[in-house]
Amino acid sequence: MTQKQTDRSGGLRATSVGLQVLFIAVGITVFGCASSTNDASNPKTMTAAAETAPSLEEQWGVEIVALRLTGANYMLDFRYKVLDPVKAAELFEHANKPIIIHNASGARLEVPRPAKTGPLRPTNPPEAGRTYFILFANPGVVQPGDEVTVKIGDFKADLVVE
C-alpha cells in the first residue's frame, strides 16, 4: 500500500510539474510572439520606420510592413504594401535584383533562386492595397536588431531587423 501511495503522489507531482511547464511554454509563446512585433519602446525600430516611411510612400508608392528573420533565422522576410502601383512598378521588374546589405559587415544577401519555384520574389504587375514579400537568404549574418539596407534597383530603404 505504501508503494502505491508513493506512485500516486509521484505521478501527481509529475503531472503538476508537467502542467506548470506547459503553462510557462504557452505564456512564453503568446507573450514572446507579441513582443516580436514592431516594439514602440525600441527607438531604433521606430526611428527607422519614421525616417523611411514617408519618403518611401511618396517616392516609391510603398509602405514597409516588416523585415523579420524567419526559417530558423536562415531567411529574411521583407514585406511591403503597395499604395501606388505606378510608382512601385520598378520594384517588380525582373531585371532589378533585390539585395540586402548588412551595414555592420557589408555582407550582401540575395534572393534564393530554387530550380522548381524560381526567385522568391514577386514579378507580376503590382496591385494597390496588396502586401508583397521577398525572401532573402541569411547564412547567419543578420541578427535581430541589426541595421540593414534593402536595395531593389534605385529603391533603397534603411531598416532595422525585427
C-alpha contacts under 8 A as a table, 3 or more apart, distances in Angstrom:
res1	aa1	res2	aa2	distance
1	M	4	K	5.19
1	M	5	Q	6.37
2	T	5	Q	5.20
2	T	6	T	6.26
3	Q	6	T	5.21
3	Q	7	D	6.31
4	K	7	D	5.05
4	K	8	R	6.12
5	Q	8	R	5.07
5	Q	9	S	6.09
6	T	9	S	5.28
6	T	10	G	5.85
7	D	10	G	5.04
7	D	11	G	5.84
8	R	11	G	4.98
8	R	12	L	6.06
9	S	12	L	4.92
9	S	13	R	6.10
10	G	13	R	5.06
10	G	14	A	6.15
11	G	14	A	5.07
11	G	15	T	6.09
12	L	15	T	5.03
12	L	16	S	6.00
13	R	16	S	4.97
13	R	17	V	6.04
14	A	17	V	5.11
14	A	18	G	5.95
15	T	18	G	4.92
15	T	19	L	6.15
16	S	19	L	5.17
16	S	20	Q	6.26
17	V	20	Q	5.02
17	V	21	V	6.19
18	G	21	V	5.16
18	G	22	L	6.15
19	L	22	L	4.92
19	L	23	F	6.14
20	Q	23	F	5.16
20	Q	24	I	6.17
21	V	24	I	5.10
21	V	25	A	6.08
22	L	25	A	5.12
22	L	26	V	6.16
23	F	26	V	5.12
23	F	27	G	6.04
24	I	27	G	5.02
24	I	28	I	6.11
25	A	28	I	5.18
25	A	29	T	6.09
26	V	29	T	5.05
26	V	30	V	6.07
27	G	30	V	5.21
27	G	31	F	5.87
27	G	32	G	7.72
28	I	31	F	5.32
28	I	32	G	5.10
28	I	33	C	7.84
29	T	32	G	5.12
29	T	33	C	5.82
30	V	33	C	5.46
30	V	34	A	6.27
31	F	34	A	4.96
31	F	35	S	6.20
32	G	35	S	5.24
32	G	36	S	6.41
33	C	36	S	5.20
33	C	37	T	7.23
34	A	37	T	6.07
35	S	38	N	7.77
35	S	39	D	6.72
36	S	39	D	7.21
36	S	162	E	6.71
37	T	162	E	6.97
38	N	45	T	6.92
38	N	46	M	7.87
38	N	162	E	6.91
39	D	42	N	5.49
39	D	45	T	7.14
39	D	46	M	7.70
40	A	43	P	7.12
40	A	45	T	7.63
40	A	46	M	6.34
42	N	45	T	5.57
42	N	46	M	6.47
43	P	46	M	5.14
43	P	47	T	5.81
44	K	47	T	5.07
44	K	48	A	6.09
44	K	160	V	6.91
45	T	48	A	5.36
45	T	49	A	6.21
45	T	159	L	7.63
45	T	160	V	5.78
45	T	162	E	7.72
46	M	49	A	5.13
46	M	50	A	5.93
47	T	50	A	5.07
47	T	51	E	5.97
48	A	51	E	5.23
48	A	52	T	6.05
48	A	158	D	6.73
48	A	159	L	5.49
48	A	160	V	6.56
49	A	52	T	5.44
49	A	53	A	5.58
49	A	64	I	7.86
49	A	159	L	7.20
50	A	53	A	5.70
50	A	54	P	7.25
51	E	54	P	7.10
51	E	55	S	7.67
52	T	55	S	5.79
52	T	56	L	5.91
52	T	157	A	6.45
52	T	158	D	6.98
52	T	159	L	7.94
53	A	56	L	5.27
53	A	57	E	6.03
53	A	63	E	6.17
53	A	64	I	6.72
54	P	57	E	5.19
54	P	58	E	6.21
55	S	58	E	5.13
55	S	59	Q	5.81
55	S	60	W	7.87
56	L	59	Q	5.22
56	L	60	W	5.19
56	L	61	G	6.50
56	L	62	V	6.06
56	L	63	E	6.76
56	L	157	A	7.75
57	E	60	W	5.63
57	E	61	G	4.50
57	E	62	V	4.90
57	E	63	E	5.69
57	E	83	L	7.32
58	E	61	G	5.78
59	Q	87	K	7.02
60	W	84	D	7.65
60	W	87	K	4.94
60	W	88	A	5.20
60	W	155	F	7.44
61	G	82	V	6.10
61	G	83	L	5.01
61	G	84	D	4.45
61	G	85	P	6.85
61	G	86	V	7.71
61	G	87	K	5.13
61	G	88	A	5.32
62	V	80	Y	6.38
62	V	81	K	5.48
62	V	82	V	4.56
62	V	83	L	5.28
62	V	84	D	6.85
62	V	88	A	6.42
63	E	80	Y	5.55
63	E	81	K	5.09
63	E	82	V	6.55
63	E	83	L	7.03
64	I	79	R	6.38
64	I	80	Y	4.41
64	I	81	K	6.41
65	V	78	F	7.86
65	V	79	R	5.26
65	V	80	Y	4.89
65	V	81	K	6.56
66	A	77	D	7.59
66	A	78	F	5.91
66	A	79	R	5.18
66	A	80	Y	6.95
66	A	162	E	7.54
67	L	76	L	6.74
67	L	77	D	5.57
67	L	78	F	4.48
67	L	79	R	6.36
67	L	159	L	7.59
67	L	160	V	7.43
67	L	161	V	5.45
67	L	162	E	6.16
68	R	76	L	5.63
68	R	77	D	5.20
68	R	78	F	6.67
68	R	144	P	7.82
68	R	161	V	5.65
68	R	162	E	5.00
69	L	72	A	7.65
69	L	73	N	5.06
69	L	74	Y	7.28
69	L	75	M	5.85
69	L	76	L	4.61
69	L	77	D	6.14
69	L	143	Q	7.64
69	L	144	P	7.22
69	L	161	V	7.25
69	L	162	E	7.05
70	T	73	N	5.03
70	T	74	Y	6.59
70	T	75	M	5.19
70	T	76	L	5.87
70	T	77	D	6.44
71	G	74	Y	5.45
71	G	75	M	5.48
72	A	75	M	7.49
73	N	76	L	7.31
73	N	138	N	7.05
73	N	140	G	6.93
73	N	143	Q	7.71
74	Y	137	A	6.20
74	Y	138	N	4.62
74	Y	139	P	5.69
74	Y	140	G	6.18
75	M	135	L	6.38
75	M	136	F	5.49
75	M	137	A	4.78
75	M	138	N	4.92
75	M	139	P	7.90
76	L	135	L	5.59
76	L	136	F	4.98
76	L	137	A	6.47
76	L	138	N	6.41
77	D	133	F	6.64
77	D	134	I	6.03
77	D	135	L	4.84
77	D	136	F	6.65
78	F	133	F	5.46
78	F	134	I	5.22
78	F	135	L	6.33
78	F	136	F	7.85
79	R	131	T	6.71
79	R	132	Y	5.62
79	R	133	F	4.37
79	R	134	I	6.62
80	Y	131	T	5.50
80	Y	132	Y	5.51
80	Y	133	F	6.48
81	K	128	A	7.91
81	K	129	G	6.31
81	K	130	R	5.63
81	K	131	T	4.09
81	K	132	Y	6.18
82	V	85	P	6.26
82	V	88	A	6.66
82	V	126	P	7.00
82	V	127	E	6.64
82	V	128	A	5.16
82	V	129	G	5.54
82	V	130	R	5.77
82	V	131	T	6.34
82	V	132	Y	7.68
83	L	88	A	7.93
83	L	128	A	5.05
83	L	129	G	5.67
83	L	130	R	7.97
84	D	87	K	5.57
84	D	88	A	6.16
84	D	127	E	7.94
84	D	128	A	5.74
85	P	88	A	4.98
85	P	89	A	5.87
85	P	125	P	7.78
85	P	126	P	5.28
85	P	127	E	5.70
85	P	128	A	5.60
86	V	89	A	5.41
87	K	90	E	7.26
88	A	91	L	5.69
88	A	92	F	7.33
88	A	126	P	7.07
89	A	92	F	5.42
89	A	93	E	6.77
89	A	125	P	6.86
89	A	126	P	6.43
90	E	93	E	5.33
90	E	96	N	7.51
90	E	152	I	7.98
90	E	153	G	7.15
91	L	96	N	7.08
91	L	152	I	5.96
91	L	153	G	7.08
91	L	155	F	7.25
92	F	96	N	7.63
92	F	122	P	6.22
92	F	123	T	4.63
92	F	124	N	6.63
92	F	125	P	6.74
92	F	126	P	7.08
93	E	96	N	5.63
93	E	123	T	6.01
94	H	97	K	7.00
94	H	123	T	5.96
96	N	152	I	5.74
96	N	153	G	4.81
97	K	152	I	5.91
97	K	153	G	6.73
98	P	110	E	6.62
98	P	111	V	6.73
98	P	150	V	7.31
98	P	151	K	5.64
98	P	152	I	4.35
98	P	153	G	7.17
99	I	108	R	6.40
99	I	109	L	5.53
99	I	110	E	4.87
99	I	111	V	6.91
99	I	136	F	7.59
99	I	150	V	6.01
99	I	151	K	5.38
99	I	152	I	6.59
100	I	108	R	5.68
100	I	109	L	5.02
100	I	110	E	6.66
100	I	136	F	7.55
100	I	148	V	6.50
100	I	149	T	5.54
100	I	150	V	4.57
100	I	151	K	6.24
101	I	106	G	5.91
101	I	107	A	5.66
101	I	108	R	4.62
101	I	109	L	6.33
101	I	148	V	5.51
101	I	149	T	5.08
101	I	150	V	6.53
101	I	151	K	7.87
102	H	105	S	5.76
102	H	106	G	5.16
102	H	107	A	5.24
102	H	108	R	6.52
102	H	109	L	7.82
102	H	141	V	7.72
102	H	142	V	6.76
102	H	146	D	7.61
102	H	147	E	6.59
102	H	148	V	4.62
102	H	149	T	6.67
103	N	106	G	5.36
103	N	107	A	7.65
103	N	146	D	7.91
103	N	147	E	5.83
103	N	148	V	5.17
103	N	149	T	6.89
104	A	146	D	7.89
104	A	147	E	7.39
107	A	141	V	7.60
109	L	136	F	6.35
109	L	137	A	6.05
109	L	138	N	6.47
110	E	136	F	5.50
110	E	137	A	6.02
111	V	119	P	6.33
111	V	120	L	6.29
111	V	121	R	7.50
111	V	134	I	7.45
111	V	135	L	6.05
111	V	136	F	4.43
111	V	137	A	5.99
112	P	118	G	7.99
112	P	119	P	5.79
112	P	120	L	6.33
112	P	135	L	7.53
112	P	136	F	6.43
112	P	137	A	6.07
113	R	117	T	7.38
113	R	118	G	4.86
113	R	119	P	4.15
113	R	120	L	6.61
114	P	117	T	5.58
114	P	118	G	5.13
114	P	119	P	6.55
115	A	118	G	5.67
117	T	120	L	7.51
120	L	134	I	5.95
120	L	135	L	5.61
120	L	136	F	7.80
121	R	133	F	6.45
121	R	134	I	4.56
121	R	135	L	6.65
122	P	132	Y	7.13
122	P	133	F	7.28
122	P	134	I	7.15
126	P	130	R	7.85
127	E	130	R	5.83
138	N	141	V	6.11
138	N	142	V	6.57
139	P	142	V	7.98
140	G	143	Q	7.42
142	V	146	D	6.34
142	V	161	V	7.97
143	Q	146	D	5.70
143	Q	161	V	7.20
144	P	160	V	7.86
144	P	161	V	5.18
144	P	162	E	5.30
145	G	160	V	5.70
145	G	161	V	5.12
145	G	162	E	6.03
146	D	160	V	5.62
146	D	161	V	5.55
147	E	158	D	7.20
147	E	159	L	5.79
147	E	160	V	4.50
147	E	161	V	6.45
148	V	158	D	5.89
148	V	159	L	5.47
148	V	160	V	6.17
148	V	161	V	7.26
149	T	156	K	6.69
149	T	157	A	5.52
149	T	158	D	4.45
149	T	159	L	6.10
150	V	155	F	7.83
150	V	156	K	5.59
150	V	157	A	5.15
150	V	158	D	6.47
150	V	159	L	7.50
151	K	154	D	7.00
151	K	155	F	5.50
151	K	156	K	4.61
151	K	157	A	6.72
152	I	155	F	5.05
152	I	156	K	6.70
